[in-house]
Amino acid sequence: MPTTVFHPTRRLLGATVASALLLLTVGCTSTGSGTANTMAGDVQLAGAGHLKTCTHLPYPPFQSEQNGKVVGFDVDLIDLVAKKLGVTQEIVDTPFENFKTGAFLNSGQCDIAAAGITITAERKKNVEFSVPYFDATQAVLARKGVGAASLADLAARGKKLGTQAQTTGEEYAQKQGFNPVSFESSDALLNGLRTSQVDAVVIDYPVVQGWLKDSANSAAFDQIDNLNTGEQYGFSLKKGNAKLLAVVNQVIAEARADGTYRQSYEKWIGPLTTAQGDASAMAGATPSAAQ
């Protein structure tokens, strides 16, 4: 079985994107020149033999590194897109802010972005989105004994809240009147909670559920609130990339129809409800306004 190629580099921070990247390859690699290559269905790709995916690690259960390989729900779905094109997926770790601006897509460094990205009207100004593939909610995770039973209760008691930078969870907390402590990654956010830098955090519900599978986390923290913010995730592409967009939407529809979506969802996330299985499948669906 092919292994992931892992090249550690400095994590990108701030607005700049003109620095080194952490590159991880899913599946086989090739010795292609990296120049654009026309693949199945006349889809032009950033590099020969690869579908290059921008993400922001770690973000389990959607993408995270395990035993030197990047795995997760998003990874599985984009692997299906790569297979449809007759190539392999290559993952490029970038700052989360790139998913707002589409910088790496528009510069041709990536073909697609997959990072549990909420579809918003603001982001759609800069990138194309696939049909929604996941209906998301936010959750509030707090240290045991914090003395609050909800997000509103945290505010009333003057508790300190943490969020991941540049996310819709952070925007939602700000709209609720919080001035949250901003952390660069989900790992840093969890560490902030562990070290009492904050009393509670807001982040996507599946991420919280993944954290609580760890006995040390479940012993130290409680989920005290679930926030139905009407969010849906989509994969993003460069504006005008209609051919690749069509392939991505086709793959999502086929995965739902043949059971592949369900199999991956239940592997990484948990039981698939009828609502989750059906609601995001509508091609061209207009998502609710995100937080």
N, C-alpha and C positions, 0 to 999 in steps of 0.2 A: 504494500500500500504506500502511495507517495506521502511524503512528510511535508510539514510546513517549513518554509525557509524563514528564519527569524533574524532580522538585522537590527539590533538595538541602536537607537539614536536618541538625541535629545528631544524631549517632548516640546512641541510647539506651543507658545503662549502668546496672548495678546492679538493684535490685529494683523501682525505680519504673517505672510505665508511664504516669504522668501527665505526659508531655512530648511534644514534637513528634515526628513520624514522617517517615521518608523514604518518599514515595509514588511508586510507579512503576506505570504503567498498561500492560498488555499489550493491543495491539489498539486498537480504537476507544474513544473516550470519549463520554460523554453529558453533558447538562446537568441530569440528574435531581437531585432535591432531597436524595438521600441517605437518605430515609426508607425503611422496610421496604417491600418490594414482593413480591407473590405472583406466582411465575412458573410455568412448565410443571410439571405434576405436583403443583401446589399446594405448591411448595417456597417457603418464605419466605426472602428474602435481606436482607442488611444494607443494601443500597443499590439503588436503582432502576437496572435495566439492567446490573448488574455482579455477578459472583461475586467477593467480596473474599477474597484469599488472604494469610494471614500467612506470612512467611518470614524468614530471617535471611541477609543477603547479606554477602559472596559465598560460595557453596558449590558451585563447579563440580565435576562436570558436571550437578548437579541444578538449580541456578539461579545465574546470574551475569549481570552486565551486559556486553553487547557492543554497541558502537556506539550507545549510548543506549537499548538495549532489553534487558529481562530475558529470558534464554533458558535452556534446559536441559531435562533429562529430566522433572523434576517439572512444569515449566512446560507442556511439551507435553501431559502427561496431564491436568492441570487445565484446559487449554484445551479438551480434549475434553468435560469435564464442563460447562464454560460453554456450549459449543456445543449440548450436549444440552438445556440449559435455555433456549436462545435468548438468551443474554446474552454479555458479554465478561468476561474476567478482569482484575481490578485487583489489583496486588501491593502489599502493605504490609510494609515492612521493620521488624522488631521484635527485641528481645533474645531470644536463644535460650531463656532461662529461661522465657519465656511458654509454650513447648511442653511444659513439665512441669506448669505450673499451669493452662493453658488460659485465662489471664486475658483475652486479647483475644477469644477465642471466646465466653466466658461473658458478656462485657460487650456483645456484639453488634457489635464493631468489625470483626470478620472472620467469614466464613462457614466457612472451612476453613483448615487450616494444612498447608503442604507445605515441608519443609526437610530431607529425608533423615532423618526422625524415626524412631528405633527404637521399636518397640512394646514397652512394658514393663508389668508388673503395676502398678507405682507410678503411671505416667502414666495408665493406664486408670481409675484412681480419679477422675480429674479430667476426662477427655475420652472421646469415642467414637472408635474407630479403624476405618478401612476394613479390608477384607481386605488382607493383605500384598501389596505390589506389587513388592518388591525384597528379595533375600536378600543381606545385607551381611557383609563381614569387615573387620577393622581391619588396617592395615599400619604398619610401623615404617620411617621414612625417616631416614637418618643422614648426617652429613657424611662425605665420603670421607676415609679415613684415620683414622676414629674408633677403629679397633682392636677393634670388637665385631661379632659375627656374628649376634646375636639379641637379643631383649628381655632375656632372662635374662643374657646376656653383658654388656649395658649395666649391669645392676644389679651384677653381680659386679665390674665395673671402676669402679664409682662414677661413671658418666657421668650428665650432667644431661639429664632428659627434659622435653619440652614437650607440652602437650595443649590442646585447645580447651575453654574453660570450659563447664561444665554439660552436657557430652556423656557418652555411655556410654564413649567412649574414655578420658576422664579418670577415670571410675569404675573402669574395668578396670585402668588403670595404678596407681591407688591400692590396689586389691586385690592387686596384685603387689608391694606394698611400696614403691612410688615415692612421693615427694612432688613431683609434677611442677610445673613452672612453668606457670601458667594464662594463656592468651591469649584475648582477647575474641572473635576471629574467626579463620577459616582463613587469611586474608591476614596477620594479625598473627602467627599461628603460623609460617607459612612465613618471614616476615621475621625472626622470632626465631632460626630455624635459619640463615638466611643471614648474620646478624650475630653468630653464635656465642654468643648468649645461652643456647642449649641445644645439646647434642650430637646429639640425635635427637628425633623427634616421633612420636606415635601419633595416627592419624586414619584415616578410612574409606579402604579400598583404592582405590575409584574416584577419590577426590580425589588420592591419591598418583599414580595413573596419569596423571591430567590434568596434574599438575605436571611429571612427567617427560617429557611431550611437548615441553616447552620445553628447547631445547638447553643453555641456561645452567644450568638445574636439573639436567639429567641429567649435566652435566659436574662438578657440585659435590656431588651427593648420590647415595646408593645406597639402594634398598629392601633392608633386611637381614632382615626377618621379615614373615610374614603370619600373622595371628591369627584363627583360625576361632572366633568368639565366639557363633555361633548366632543372630545378630541378623536381624530382618526389619523393613523400613520399612513404615509405613502413613501415610495421610493422617488427620489428626485433626479432629474436629468437636465442637461443643457437645454435652454430654450430653443425650440425648433427642431429638436432631435426626434422627429415623428416616427422614423423607422424603428429605432430602438424602443421608443415608448410603446409602440404597437406590440412588439415582442414581449415586453415586460407584462403588459396588461393581459396578453394571451396566456402567458405562463401562470399568472395568478389565477385566472379563470380555470385553466386546466387542472391546476393543483387542487383547487376546491372541488372540482368535479370528480377527480379520480381518487380522492382520499389522501393524497400526499400532503396537502395542507394540514388536515386533521392529525395525521401521524406526527408531523413535525411540531405542531402546536402542543399536542399532548406530551411530547417528549420534553420540550423545553419550558412550557408554561403551565399546563395542567388541563383539566377537563374542558372540552370545547362546548360551550353552550350553543343552542340554536341561534340565539340572537347574534352572538359573536361570529358564528359560522356564516350567517346569511347577510347581515347588515352591510358589511364592507364589500360584498361581492358585486354591488351594483356599478357597472361601468359608467363612468362619467358622473358618479354621485357627487353632490356638493356637500362637503363636510360642514358641520356646525362650527360656529366661530369658536376658536380655541381660547384658553385663558390667557 
